[in-house]
Amino acid sequence: MNLQHKLANLPSNPGVYQYFDKNNRLLYVGKAKNLKNRIKSYFQFTPILAPSAKLSPRIYKMITEVISVEYIVVANENDALILENSLIKQLKPKYNILLRDDKTYPYIYIDTTEKFPRLDITRKIIKSKGIKYYGPFSVGARDILNSIYDIIPLVQKKGSLKGKKACLFYQIGKCLAPCENKITSEEYHKLINKAIFYIHNKSKLIEKLKEKMEQYSNDFRFEDAMILRDRINTIEKSHLKSTLDFANHDNVDLFSVVIQDNKAVIVKMFIRDGKLISTSHHFINTTEITTIEEIYKTAIVNYYSKTLPMIANDIIIAHNINNINELENFITQKQEKKVNIVVPKIGRKKELINVALQNCYELLKMDKSITNNINLDLKELFQLYKTPYRFECFDNSHLMGQATVGAMIVWDEAKFFKDDYRLYNLNSLDEYSQMKEMLTRRANDFLKNPPPDIWIIDGGKTLVILAQDILQSVGVYIDVIGISKEKIDAKAHRAKGSAKDILYCNNQFYNLQPSDKRLQFIQKLRDEAHRSAITFHKKQKRIEDKQISLLELHGIGQAKLKKLLNFFGTFDNIKTATIEQLCDILHPKDAKTIFEYFSLTK
């Protein structure tokens, strides 16, 4: 069915639509209250089918690439909003933005029903009427809590009260031994109120920590002083220096966005009981049609899609956007609480917006000073689908089939994101199958952990084609670059600045000079993936060697182990094998020995 015929037969239901180009690559995912009206608004139908003249230049450019449209009908607008958000994350269309900073922030909480309660940290709702939450904290929650326990003599550990006897913490002055009734509940709650004061007033907490750090330094306790110094640095990251005080007990969530060139930043601020309790920011690599409105919408849907321990009554944003009622209804249904999204024009909230916007501009200014043009250079050289900012690079490692592992490393915002690295225990025997197993597992995880802008594969044309086939099988299009190691005397040559590695992308080979910054950048990612894979391999190999030694003590020699590994692939598979499966490979006596050995070590 051609595009014109499809446009003539659109339903009037709410739903989600998808635009595709001539190569069947997904360009854009959008939602609509009325699919027929929304999709047709992009086009003019006379004298010929063409993009509507009313479109902005950026959206006009996108529509010129559209060859086909698909849609999914849903029950209501709310379902359309959720489905749109999910598809954007999973399929990563060219012209949609993707916000990755949608994790659940931690909260500090306290159970007020306890006689001597403790402060603790959670990312989940704990169902109890007596629970009070403080947060959310983008960074520093654990450091804030540890600092409070250092400064205020509260019950230090969950099990401390069960012993009914003063412990070491009492002896070193970090607890007042409520377990022995050395402090009353009323006196203890005064300490709790002081702790909560520090949560709301991080500048006061930092002052107290600096006093203690100086004291440690004067007492020549330099290691303790360094620990406090690091804590102070972490807490300061989430502490926006501002004299603003609401002078009331308002709870407010704030979102502010600024776009400059091909980069945007979003700053989030959380005010609780009239105090600025936490801030965070996230850079966004924009597309040619990204708007401030789209960033606000995506950020708000991402953040409030999860059930949160607490949310503000008012959500303030820095700019006017369309369909605010739609977002309010979405949050109200999801969180079961009425909220208002407002754009303040005067007063304290407007002052807070100004502070947030000022921080947006400063962050973009700082980012420009440290960002180079490697991303644009790579797009131009390889004629990539889109400018790559987030990279995932893969490598695997083994030793004669033993301890076969794979590693995925991540590069984003001009640095390695080690928290997003992934390590894989692999079952496959040859390198092609190992890469296939690893990439397939990664692709199947796209819904939970969205795809990057590009994959870098440690391998040549064959593995690049493999990666493209795997991506196509899950309906995702991202660019893939392969890097084949230069061989010197049959050994890989990795020296930066001299290795003549071959790159492969979009059906072309590239022989760049060893001094080329683009080649060196890809080598840097490949080498980090190799380092990560080798490190994990050595760790797994030590575990396997220990298991081999122990099995040899039980009379299972190298030849029998080799037969097992050739059949089962990994020690993990041998561990989970049934006695019948083991008997198919070895003598029943040996099978019983192995089965009983692994049963004891589980």
N, C-alpha and C positions, 0 to 999 in steps of 0.2 A: 504494500500500500504506500503510495507516494505521499509527500508531506502535505500537499494541497488537499488531497482526499481525507487525510487524517484530521486536518484542521476543520474540515467541513462536518466532521462527525464526532466532535468532542462532547462529552457529557457535561451537564451543569452541576454535577456533584462537587463537594470538597475533595481535595486530593493532592497528590504530589506529581509533578511533571519532570521529565528528564530530556535535555537536548543533546543530540549526538552529531558529530561531524561526519565527513565523507569516509573516514577510516573507522567509523563506528566507535570512536572514542567519546567518552562522556564529557560534555562541556559544562553542564550546569544542572543543578537540582533546585527546584523551587516548589513552594506550596501555594495553594489557592483555595479560597472560600468557594469559588466557582471556576472550575477548570476551563470551561468554554470561554468565559469572559477574559480570564487572566491570560491564557495562552494567545488568544486572538489579538490581544492588545499589543503584542510584539510585532505584528505584521500589518501590511497593507495589501489588499487583494486586487486592486485595479491600478493601472491597466494589466500589471503582472504581479505575481506574488513576490513581495520584497519586504525587507525590514521597514517598520513604521518610521515615517519621517519625524515623529514626535519623540523618538527615543534619544537618550543622551548619546554622545559620540562613543562612549565606552561600550554601552549595551548594544548600540548599532553594530559595532565591530563584531561582537559575539554572535549576533543573529545572522550576520553574513556567512558565518561558518556552519550554521545549523542546516542539516540535511534531513534529519528525522526527529520525531518527538514520540516519547512513550509516557504513559501516565498510570498512576495507581489510584483508584477511588477508595476513599475511607469514609468512616461514619460521620466525622465532624471536624471542625477546624483544629481542635486540640490534638486529635490523632494525627492530622496532617503536619502539625508543628513538630511532634515527636518523631514521626517517620522521616521527615525532611532532615532533621538533625542527625538521625541515625545513618541515613544514606550518605550524607556528606562525610561523616567520619569514616565510614567503611569504604566508600568508592572514590573519595578524593577527586571530585570533578575539577577541571582546569580552572574554571572561573568562580568557584566558591572558595571562601576562606575557611580555614580549619584552625580552631583554637584548641591547643593541647593542654592548656592550663585549666583543666576541668576536674581536677582531683578534689576529693573531700578534704577540707582543711581540718586539722585537729582542734578540739575544744578542751579547755580545762574544766573539770566538773567537780561537784561536791554533793554528797548525799547528806542532806540536812536532818534526816531522821535519825542518824547515828548520834550517840552521846558524845563521842570524840571523833568527829569525821576527819577524813584526809582529802586533800586535793589530788586529783589524778587526771589522766589524759585519755580522751576517746575520740574516735572518728565516727562512731555510731550512736544512734539514739538508745539510751538505756531507759526502759519503761518503768518509771517510778515518779510519783507526784512530788517526792521530796528532793529530786535531783535539780540542781541549778547549774547552768552552763555559762562559761565565760569564753568568749572568742567570737569568730574563728581566728586562728593564728596562721598566717601564711608561712612564717618561719619563726623559730625561737621558742615554741611552746615548751619543749623539754628543758631548754636552758632557763626559761622563766621559772618553771616549776622547781628545778634543782636549786636555783638561786634562792627562792623563797624558803626551801627546806634548810638551806645553809644559814639563812638569816634569822628565821623564826623557829623556835623549838616546838614544832608540831610532831605528831606521831609519824615516824619516818617510814615505816614499812607496814604493809597490810596485816601481817601476822603478829605485829608487835604486841597488840593488846591481848592476844590469846594466852600469852605466857603467864599473865598475872604477876609478873615480876620484872623489875626494872632491868633493862638490858644495857648493852654497851653505849647506845646513843644517849642514855641518861648520864652515864659516867663521863662522856666527853662534852656534855652540855648542849646536845642537839635535841633533847626531848625532856619534858618535865615529868615523865613517868605517871601519866594518868592511870596506867595499869595498876599502880599501887595507891591510887587516889591522892597523889601528891599535888594535884591541881583539880579544882572543881570544873564542872562542865561550863559554868558561866564564865570563869576566868579563861578557859580554853577557847571559848567562842570569841572572846576579845582578840585572841591571837589570830583566829580565822579571819576576823574582820580586817585585821592589819594586813594579812596576806592578800585579801581581795583588794585592799587599797593599792598594793603594789602591782597587782594585775592591771588595774585601771590607770595607774600612774607609773608607766615604765621609766620615765625620766627620774623619778624618786628612787626606783629600784636600782637604776644604773648608778646614781649618786652613792647609794649604800654599798653597792658592789665595789665601786672605786675606793671607798674608804677602807673596805676590808682587804682589797688588793694591796693597797699601800701598807696596811698593817702587816700582811704576810711578807711583803718585801722587806720591811724594817726588821722582821724577825728571821730574815734569811730563808724563808720558806718560798723559794723562787718557783718551784714547780706548781705549788698551790696558787701562787700569784698569776702564773701563766694560764692556768685553767680558768681563773676568773676573767682574765683579759680576753680570752677567746669567747667566753660567755657574753661578755659585754659587747663585743663586736657583732655577735649573732643577734642579740636582742636589739641593737641599734639599727640593724637592717630592716626590721619591721616597725621601727619607730620614726614616723614622719615628724620632723621638728617643726612644730606649729604651736602658736600661743592660743589657738582657737579653743574655746571651752563653751559648750552649749548652755552652761549654767542651768541645766535641767536634766531630766533622766530619759531623754529621747534615745531610741534605738534607730539607727539609720544605716542602710547599705548604699554605697556610692559607686558609680561606674563613670569613668571619663575616658574619652577616646580622642586621639589626635593622629591624623595621617599626614605624612610628609614624603613626597616622592613615592618610592615603592615600599615604604616601611610605615607601619603603624604601631602604636603602643596603647595598651589599655591599663589604666590604674584603677585598682579596687581599694576602697577604704571602708572599714567597718567601725561604726560608732556604737558603743554600748553604754547605757546610763549616762549619756552626754559626754563620754570620753572617747577619744580616738584610740581604739584598742589594737588595730592591726591594719597594715597596708600591704598590697602586693602589686606587682606589675608584670606584664607579659608582652613581648614583642610579637608582631604579626607581620608576615611577609604578604603584602597585598597583591591582588591580581589587577588586571587592567579595568575591571568593572567593580571592584570593591568600593562600597560606600560606608560612611560612618554608621548609617542606619543598620546595615547588614552586620557590622561588627557588634553593635549594641545588642541586636537581636540574638546573635549567636552566643555572645558571652552570657546573657541573661538566661537563655534556655539551658545552656550547659550547666551553669551554676545551680539553678533551681530545679533541675531534672531529678536530682537525688533528694531523698528524704533527709532533711537537715534537723539537727537538735534544736535550733532556734533561728528565726529570721526576723528582720526588722519590720515594723509596720509600714515604714516609708522606704522606698527605693528611689534615690535621686540620681538623675543622669545629667550630663552637661549640655546635651543638645536635644532639640525637638525631633521626634521621630514619628512616623505614621503607625497606626494600628497599636497604640499603647494599650487600649482596652483588651486587645487580643492577648498581649503578654500578661496583663494583670489577671485575666481569667485563667490562663495557663498556670501561673504560680499559685493562685487561689485553689484551684483543683488539685494541684500536685502536693501542696503543703498544707491543705485544709485550713487555710488562714487568709483572711482578706488583707490584701496589700494595695498600696497606691504607688504608682510610678509618676514622679513629678520632675519638672525642670524648674528649679527655683530661680526667681528673678531678683529677689532682694533678701536681706537678712543673713543670719549665720550660715544657713545652708548654701546660699550663694557664695559667701566667703570661702566655704569649704570646697565648693566647686572650683573656685579660682585657684586655690592651693593645689588641687588635684591636677588641673590643666597645666599649671606652672611646672609641676613635676613631670608631666607628659613631655613637655618641650625640652626640659633638661635631660630626660632620659634619651630622647631621640638625638639630641646634640651629642651626648656622650657616646651613643652607639655609633654615630657617624665617624667619630674620631678613631674608633678601633676596628671598623669594618673595612675590608678591602673589596676589590671588584672581582674576586675569583669566581663568585657565583654567576655573574653576568658573562664572564669570559668562558666559562664552561658551557653555558647555554649557546653562546655564539659559535664556539668551536664544534660542538657535537650536534648543533641544530636540535636542541632538546625541546620537548613538548612545552615545558614551562621552566622558569628560572628555579634551579634547585637551591634550597636552603637547609633542609633537613635530609641528611644522608644516613643510610644504613649500609654497612659493609660486612661481608660474610667471608669466613674462612673455616676450614676444618683441619683436624689434626689426629694422627694415630701413629702407632708403632707396630708394623706388621700385623695390623688388624686388632691390636689390643688398645683398650681405653680410647675408643673412637668417639671424638667429641666435635662439636661445632661452636662457633662464637659469632655473635652479631654485635657490632659496636655502632654507636650513634654519634653523629656530629650535627650540632645545631647551634645557631646564634654564635658562630665563630669559636666553638669549643666542643670538647668531648663531653657528652652527657652520660656519665658512668652509671647513674641510677637507672638508665633505660637500656643498659647492656643486657643481652640474654646469652645464656650458655645452654648447650644442648648435649645430652647423651644420645649418641646415634647408634642404630642397629645395623645399618647397611655396610656392605663389605668393600665396595669399590668407591672411588672418589666421586664419580658421577652420581651414583645412588645416594651417597652421603649428602651431597649438596641438594639433591632433589628432596630428600627427607627433611632437611633443615628449612629450606625455602617453603616447602608445603606447610610445615608446622607454623612458620611465621605468617604465611598468607591466611591460614585458617584463624589466626588471632587478630585479624584486621578490625573486627567489630569491637573488641575490647581495647586494642592498642592500634589506632589508625595508621595507615601506611605513610611512609615518608614521601619526599618529593622524588627520590631516586635511590636505586640499589647499585652498589658497587660489588662486583663478584670477583673473587680471586680465581680467575680462570679466563679462558678465551671464548671464541665464537660459540662453541657447543654449549657451554654453560649459560651464556647470555640467552641463547634461544630457549634453553630449558626454563630459565627464569621468566622469560616473556610468556611461555606457554602456561606456567603456573599462575601468573598474574591474570592472564586472560580467562583461566578456568574459574576464577573467583570474581570476575567482572571488574577488575581494577586495571587502570592503565597508568603506569609510571615508567619513567625512563630507566634503562639498565645499561651500565658500563662494565665491561670486562677488562681486567688487567692481567696479562700473561707475563710471568717473570722471565727476564732475560736469563738464558742458560750459559754458564761459563764452566767448561769441563763437566757438563751434565749436572751442575749444581746451580741452584737459584742464586742470582746475584742481586743483593738488595741495597747496595750502597747508594745513599741519596747523592744526587748530583753527578752520578756516573752510570747508573743502571739504565740500560736502554729497553725498558719494558714496553710492550706493545699494548695499545688500548683498542678496544672494539666497541662500537656503538652504532646503532641504526644502519647495519649492514656495511659498515666501513671500518677498515683498519687505520690506526693512527700511529705513526712512528715519530714521536716528538723528541726533540733534543733533551738529553738528560738534565740540562739546566732550565728547562721550561717549567715555569711555576705551576702550570695546570697539571703537568705530569707529576711533579713533586707533591702536589696536594693530594692527588689520588693515591700515590705511593704512601703518603703519611697515613691515610685511612686504612689502606691495605695492611701496612706494617702494624698498626694498632690492633686490627682484627687478628693478625697472625700472633702477636704477643699474647692477646687474650686467650686465643685457642690453645697455644702452647702451654700457658700457665695452668689452664684448666685440665689439659691432657696430663701434665705431670702430676697434678693432684689426684686425678682418677687412676693414673698408673700406679701411684704409691699404694692406693687402696687395693687395687687388683693384685699387686705384688704381694701384699700382706695376706690376701685371701689365698693366693697360690701357695705361699709358704705354709700356711696353716693346713691347707688341703693335702700338701705333700707329707706333712706329719701324720695325716690319717691314711697314708698309703695311696693317694691319688697322684700319679706322676705326670710329667710334662706331656707325654704322648696322649694320655687320657684327657687331660685338660684341653689339648689342642683339638681333639675330636669333638669335645663339648662346645668349644668356642666356634668351631667351624659350622656346627649345626645350629646352635642357639644365637650366635652373634655376639652377645654380651653376657657379663656376669649377672646382670640384673635379670636377664631372661632365664639363666640357669637357676637363679635363686627361686624364681616363681614357677619353675617346671614341676610337674607332678611326678610321682615315683614311676608311673607307667611310661611317661615321656623319656625319663632318664634311662629306663630299662631298654628302650629302643636303641640306645647308643652304646651303653656299657653293660657289663655283667651285673646281674641283679644285686650282688653283694656290694659292688662299687656304687651302684645307683642308690642303694639304701644308705651307704656311708655319706654320700653327698647330700641326699635329701635330709637326713637327720642333722648334718652339720649346719646347713642353711636354716633349718627350722629353729635351731638353738640360737642362731645369730640374728634372727628377725626381731 
